Amino acid sequence: MKAIRFEQFGEPDQVLKVVDVPDPVPGQGEVLIRMLATPINPSDLLVVRGRYGVLPKLPATPGFEGVGIVEGAGSGLYGKLLIGKRVAVLNGAGGNWAEKVVIPAIRAIPAPSDISDEQVASFFVNPATAIAMTRHVLNVPRGAWLLQSAAGSTLGKMIIKLGKREGFKTLNVVRRREAIDELKALGGDAVISSSEGPIDAQVRSIVGEEGVKYAIDPVGGETGSQVFKALGDDSHMLVYGLLSDQNIQFDPRAMISGKRVIEGFWLGHWMVSRSKVKSLLLFREIFRLIRDGTLASDRGQTMPIEAITDAVRAAEVVGRQGKVLLTFGK
Ligand SMILES: NC(=O)c1ccc[n+]([C@@H]2O[C@H](COP(=O)([O-])OP(=O)(O)OC[C@H]3O[C@@H](n4cnc5c(N)ncnc54)[C@H](OP(=O)(O)O)[C@@H]3O)[C@@H](O)[C@H]2O)c1
């Protein structure tokens, strides 16, 4: 079968190659999946660059998400019951950018037939993170402001729509002025651009001198530092990505006397704390919210794995619309 591999960490358009490798064989409790499509997410590219929190042994194949058809199973009844089903492929170890993938059967999530391959491929990472951060970790109350940076991201747009649904207000930061109108039309209660001056001052001119109580930031660097400055007393900020690859700077006095809490969020850790039943209920809710559009991902470019070099470049074009989706020939 064909798989995308890298033998050393580096720039994705330099180190990723399409290679022929033996088909994987499912072991006990595992299923063999023929992949249909897999998105290119920022986390996949961080792995390839060697900048993710957890890194694979090399050579490795990237890819945490995707959609495919279960074609085989090792020993164990549940896996055999999945044969022939179309599933979301949750691959916490990475490796979905390949024609065939083996994962534990419990991580192959059967997909309702009315949800497109494209949506099933991106069914979990962003939708679950949007729900987990706003509802379970921050628990943003109705009527409160949530400040978020990189608000034009796939995840940022989901949070805007969740805010409309659940009653919290979003104060959205983008890096390009051109993105403002789109996010307002989507339901963003306020949208500002970091290119128009310090985020902190812009935020206080909207919410008042007291600042915000809730904030999330996947950018870091100057943007993350400014988001921290925009917090008021007794507030909570989640850092969940590092798109700028730059550290956040903050004044510890604001944390000590101002009771500002800054915390990291990683979906992998959060899921470990969920029971099986709660995970199943979450999957069911996400499919429902994809169906009504709240947690649907925007449609982006679809490219075959053979075009991996162009595809990873396309995934990082400034102002890109929708996810780049890799597809498989057979
Ligand atoms: N911790 C977790 O468990 C977890 C789970 C899911 C996602 N994430 C993180 O969430 C973030 C968003 O993911 P996604 O899939 O929604 O991304 P995406 O759709 O690929 O969008 C990326 C967005 O980030 C913006 N951006 C990129 N580099 C930036 C920079 N240096 N400064 C400011 N903005 C920048 C882009 O702005 P333009 O529109 O201007 O190009 C774009 O809107 C990523 O960092 C991802 O790793 C974390």
The ligand as an SDF file (V2000), in Angstrom:
LIG
                    3D

 48 52  0  0  0  0  0  0  0  0999 V2000
   -4.9950   21.3350   22.3530 N   0  0  0  0  0  0  0  0  0  0  0  0
   -5.8400   20.5980   21.6650 C   0  0  0  0  0  0  0  0  0  0  0  0
   -6.2770   19.5280   22.1070 O   0  0  0  0  0  0  0  0  0  0  0  0
   -6.2600   21.0590   20.3050 C   0  0  0  0  0  0  0  0  0  0  0  0
   -7.3030   20.4050   19.6350 C   0  0  0  0  0  0  0  0  0  0  0  0
   -7.7250   20.9090   18.3910 C   0  0  0  0  0  0  0  0  0  0  0  0
   -7.0600   21.9950   17.8110 C   0  0  0  0  0  0  0  0  0  0  0  0
   -6.0180   22.5710   18.4890 N   0  0  0  0  0  0  0  0  0  0  0  0
   -5.3190   23.7430   17.9410 C   0  0  0  0  0  0  0  0  0  0  0  0
   -6.2870   24.6980   17.5550 O   0  0  0  0  0  0  0  0  0  0  0  0
   -5.7340   25.5520   16.5780 C   0  0  0  0  0  0  0  0  0  0  0  0
   -6.7300   25.7310   15.4420 C   0  0  0  0  0  0  0  0  0  0  0  0
   -6.8900   24.4780   14.7510 O   0  0  0  0  0  0  0  0  0  0  0  0
   -7.7470   24.4210   13.4030 P   0  0  0  0  0  0  0  0  0  0  0  0
   -7.7250   23.0370   12.8950 O   0  0  0  0  0  0  0  0  0  0  0  0
   -9.0460   25.0720   13.6480 O   0  0  0  0  0  0  0  0  0  0  0  0
   -6.8480   25.3610   12.4630 O   0  0  0  0  0  0  0  0  0  0  0  0
   -7.0760   25.8630   10.9790 P   0  0  0  0  0  0  0  0  0  0  0  0
   -8.4750   25.6590   10.5390 O   0  0  0  0  0  0  0  0  0  0  0  0
   -5.9630   25.3020   10.1640 O   0  0  0  0  0  0  0  0  0  0  0  0
   -6.8740   27.4390   11.0940 O   0  0  0  0  0  0  0  0  0  0  0  0
   -5.6850   28.0230   11.5080 C   0  0  0  0  0  0  0  0  0  0  0  0
   -6.0020   29.4860   11.8250 C   0  0  0  0  0  0  0  0  0  0  0  0
   -4.9370   30.0360   12.5640 O   0  0  0  0  0  0  0  0  0  0  0  0
   -4.6010   31.2920   12.0630 C   0  0  0  0  0  0  0  0  0  0  0  0
   -3.1630   31.4360   12.2570 N   0  0  0  0  0  0  0  0  0  0  0  0
   -2.1770   30.6360   11.7860 C   0  0  0  0  0  0  0  0  0  0  0  0
   -0.9870   31.0780   12.2080 N   0  0  0  0  0  0  0  0  0  0  0  0
   -1.2330   32.1860   12.9510 C   0  0  0  0  0  0  0  0  0  0  0  0
   -0.4030   33.1050   13.6490 C   0  0  0  0  0  0  0  0  0  0  0  0
    0.9350   32.9700   13.6680 N   0  0  0  0  0  0  0  0  0  0  0  0
   -0.9810   34.1390   14.2900 N   0  0  0  0  0  0  0  0  0  0  0  0
   -2.3290   34.2870   14.2910 C   0  0  0  0  0  0  0  0  0  0  0  0
   -3.1730   33.4460   13.6330 N   0  0  0  0  0  0  0  0  0  0  0  0
   -2.6140   32.4190   12.9880 C   0  0  0  0  0  0  0  0  0  0  0  0
   -5.0080   31.2840   10.5990 C   0  0  0  0  0  0  0  0  0  0  0  0
   -5.3090   32.6060   10.2450 O   0  0  0  0  0  0  0  0  0  0  0  0
   -5.5920   33.1280    8.7300 P   0  0  0  0  0  0  0  0  0  0  0  0
   -7.0700   32.8230    8.5000 O   0  0  0  0  0  0  0  0  0  0  0  0
   -5.2990   34.5730    8.8340 O   0  0  0  0  0  0  0  0  0  0  0  0
   -4.6810   32.3580    7.8090 O   0  0  0  0  0  0  0  0  0  0  0  0
   -6.2320   30.3620   10.6160 C   0  0  0  0  0  0  0  0  0  0  0  0
   -7.4060   31.1370   10.8450 O   0  0  0  0  0  0  0  0  0  0  0  0
   -4.4020   24.9060   16.1610 C   0  0  0  0  0  0  0  0  0  0  0  0
   -3.3560   25.5350   16.8390 O   0  0  0  0  0  0  0  0  0  0  0  0
   -4.5430   23.4780   16.6620 C   0  0  0  0  0  0  0  0  0  0  0  0
   -3.3010   22.8660   16.9170 O   0  0  0  0  0  0  0  0  0  0  0  0
   -5.6170   22.1250   19.7080 C   0  0  0  0  0  0  0  0  0  0  0  0
  1  2  1  0
  2  3  2  0
  2  4  1  0
  4  5  1  0
  4 48  2  0
  5  6  2  0
  6  7  1  0
  7  8  2  0
  8  9  1  0
  8 48  1  0
  9 10  1  0
  9 46  1  0
 10 11  1  0
 11 12  1  0
 11 44  1  0
 12 13  1  0
 13 14  1  0
 14 15  2  0
 14 16  1  0
 14 17  1  0
 17 18  1  0
 18 19  2  0
 18 20  1  0
 18 21  1  0
 21 22  1  0
 22 23  1  0
 23 24  1  0
 23 42  1  0
 24 25  1  0
 25 26  1  0
 25 36  1  0
 26 27  1  0
 26 35  1  0
 27 28  2  0
 28 29  1  0
 29 30  1  0
 29 35  2  0
 30 31  1  0
 30 32  2  0
 32 33  1  0
 33 34  2  0
 34 35  1  0
 36 37  1  0
 36 42  1  0
 37 38  1  0
 38 39  2  0
 38 40  1  0
 38 41  1  0
 42 43  1  0
 44 45  1  0
 44 46  1  0
 46 47  1  0
M  CHG  2   8   1  16  -1
M  END
$$$$
